[in-house]
Amino acid sequence: MTPDQVRARAFAMPLTSPSYPPGPYRFVNREYLIITYRTDPEALARVVPKPLVADEPIVKYEFIRMPDSTGFGDYTESGQVIPVRLGAQHGGYVHAMYLDDDPPIAGGRELWGFPKKLAAPVLRVERDTLVGTLDVGGVRVATASMGYKHRALPEESLRAALAEPGFLLKIIPHVDGRPRICELVRYRLSDVTLRGGWTGPAALSLAPHALAPVAALPVLEVLSAAHLIADLTLELGEVAHDYLG
């Protein structure tokens, strides 16, 4: 294989059978359980990278069920998103993500910089309750519950939330271990078809874990909950800030 052939084929690793196809990526019947809670402001300040600013000590704990996605298949993920702003632009900084499928772990980390790690999240309906659980190495680290479809949420507010950009800290090391890429990445969702959104009484419990420290942003007060289902496209990203530049 010539150098030109390598360059022409080099999209993702491994070269001869990449873990995922080129994007963007379409998701059908993507289902969210989002618990918004108040946390310790000092703990939050330790994990939000400048130039992002968190104006309030708020965290969104998410479970996302993705039964149909182009290139990534059928999987579930769970993690924390922090409402932030970059200048005057509001969005969400993805602080932690745990999921159960290799292609979206590889693609999420390599393309955008999603902080994805292997674990065992579950989102399911238990009779009258929507339940999300996250196990890491057999240890339960997160449990969320919400009354199933108690009240409909306004479509306008759901669309506004999905329209906000997401922010990620992409870190790719050099072969000598130093960072070769260290960037703040911005990404968006597009072509959204909203299938419904609901709220209800909710609870969230986080437990300490050495390698999945979701409890380092402790739950002081549950503020709200949302359950929504949508079809959408995950667009590729752009560099919002280069820490090495």
Residue pairs with C-beta under 8 A, 6 or more apart in sequence:
1 9
6 15
9 15
11 18
11 22
12 18
12 19
12 20
12 106
12 107
12 110
12 111
13 19
13 106
13 110
19 102
19 103
19 106
19 107
20 71
20 72
20 103
20 104
20 106
20 107
21 70
21 71
23 71
23 107
23 111
23 234
23 235
23 236
24 190
24 233
24 234
24 235
24 236
25 69
25 70
25 71
25 72
25 233
25 234
26 69
26 70
26 191
26 231
26 232
26 233
26 234
27 66
27 68
27 69
27 70
27 231
27 232
27 233
27 234
28 67
28 68
28 69
28 231
29 67
29 68
29 195
29 229
29 231
30 64
30 65
30 66
30 69
30 229
30 230
30 231
30 232
31 64
31 65
31 66
31 67
31 123
31 227
31 228
31 229
32 62
32 63
32 64
32 65
32 226
32 227
32 228
32 229
32 230
33 62
33 63
33 64
33 123
33 130
33 132
33 144
33 146
33 225
33 226
33 227
34 60
34 61
34 62
34 63
34 225
34 226
34 227
34 228
35 60
35 61
35 62
35 144
35 146
35 202
35 203
35 204
35 222
35 224
35 225
36 58
36 59
36 60
36 61
36 222
36 223
36 224
36 225
36 226
37 58
37 59
37 60
37 61
37 204
37 219
37 220
37 221
37 222
37 223
38 57
38 58
38 220
38 221
38 223
39 57
39 58
39 59
39 217
39 218
39 219
39 220
40 57
40 217
40 218
40 220
41 57
43 216
43 217
43 218
44 54
44 57
44 59
44 82
44 217
45 54
47 82
47 95
47 216
47 217
48 54
48 82
48 84
48 93
48 95
49 93
49 169
49 184
51 86
51 87
51 184
51 241
52 84
52 85
52 86
52 93
52 167
52 184
53 84
53 85
53 86
54 82
54 83
54 84
54 93
55 83
55 85
56 83
57 220
58 82
58 83
58 223
59 80
59 81
59 82
59 95
59 217
60 80
60 81
60 82
60 83
60 92
61 78
61 79
61 80
61 142
61 144
61 204
61 206
61 214
62 77
62 78
62 79
62 80
62 81
63 76
63 77
63 78
63 121
63 122
63 123
63 132
63 134
63 144
64 76
64 77
64 78
64 123
65 76
65 123
66 72
66 74
66 75
66 76
66 77
66 104
67 74
68 74
69 75
69 104
71 103
71 107
72 101
72 103
72 104
72 107
73 101
73 103
74 101
75 99
75 100
75 101
75 104
76 99
76 100
76 121
76 122
76 123
77 97
77 98
77 99
77 100
77 104
77 116
77 121
78 97
78 98
78 99
78 119
78 121
78 123
78 132
78 134
78 142
79 94
79 95
79 96
79 97
79 98
79 115
79 214
80 94
80 95
80 96
80 214
80 217
81 92
81 93
81 94
81 95
81 166
82 92
82 93
82 95
83 90
83 91
83 92
83 93
84 90
84 91
84 92
84 93
84 167
85 91
86 167
86 184
86 186
86 240
86 241
89 165
90 164
91 164
91 165
91 166
91 167
91 186
92 164
92 165
92 166
92 167
93 166
93 167
93 168
94 114
94 115
94 166
94 167
94 168
95 115
95 217
96 115
96 117
96 212
96 213
96 214
97 108
97 114
97 115
97 116
97 117
98 116
98 117
98 118
98 119
98 121
98 134
98 136
98 212
99 105
99 116
99 117
99 118
99 119
99 121
100 118
100 119
100 120
100 121
102 118
104 116
105 116
105 117
105 118
108 114
108 116
109 115
109 116
110 172
111 236
111 237
112 168
112 170
112 185
112 187
112 236
112 237
113 168
113 169
113 170
113 171
113 183
113 185
113 237
114 168
115 168
115 169
117 211
117 212
119 134
119 135
119 136
119 137
119 212
120 134
120 135
120 136
121 132
121 133
121 134
121 135
122 131
122 132
122 133
122 134
122 135
123 130
123 131
123 132
124 130
124 131
125 131
125 148
128 147
128 148
129 145
129 146
129 147
129 148
130 145
130 146
130 147
130 148
130 227
131 143
131 144
131 145
132 142
132 143
132 144
132 145
133 140
133 142
133 143
133 144
134 140
134 141
134 142
134 143
134 212
134 214
135 141
136 209
136 211
136 212
137 211
139 207
139 209
140 207
141 206
141 207
141 208
141 209
141 212
141 214
141 215
142 204
142 205
142 206
142 207
142 214
143 204
143 205
144 202
144 203
144 204
144 205
145 202
145 203
146 199
146 200
146 201
146 202
146 203
146 225
146 227
147 200
147 201
147 202
148 198
148 200
148 227
149 198
149 200
149 227
150 198
150 199
150 200
150 201
151 198
151 199
151 200
152 196
152 197
152 198
153 197
153 198
153 199
153 226
153 228
155 194
155 197
158 194
158 197
158 226
158 228
159 192
159 194
162 189
162 192
162 194
162 230
162 232
163 188
163 189
163 192
165 186
165 187
165 188
166 186
166 187
166 188
167 184
167 185
167 186
167 240
168 184
168 185
168 186
168 187
168 237
169 182
169 183
169 184
169 185
170 181
170 182
170 183
170 184
170 185
171 179
171 181
171 182
172 179
172 180
172 181
172 182
173 179
173 180
174 180
179 243
179 244
181 244
182 242
182 243
182 244
183 239
183 240
183 241
183 242
183 243
183 244
184 239
184 240
184 241
184 242
184 243
185 237
185 238
185 239
185 240
186 237
186 238
186 239
186 240
187 234
187 235
187 236
187 237
187 238
188 235
189 232
189 233
189 234
189 235
190 232
190 233
190 235
191 231
191 232
191 233
192 230
192 231
192 232
193 230
193 231
193 232
194 228
194 229
194 230
195 228
195 229
195 230
195 231
196 228
196 229
197 226
197 227
197 228
197 229
198 226
198 227
198 228
199 224
199 225
199 226
199 227
200 225
200 227
201 225
202 222
202 224
202 225
203 222
204 219
204 222
205 219
206 214
206 215
206 217
206 218
206 219
207 215
208 215
209 215
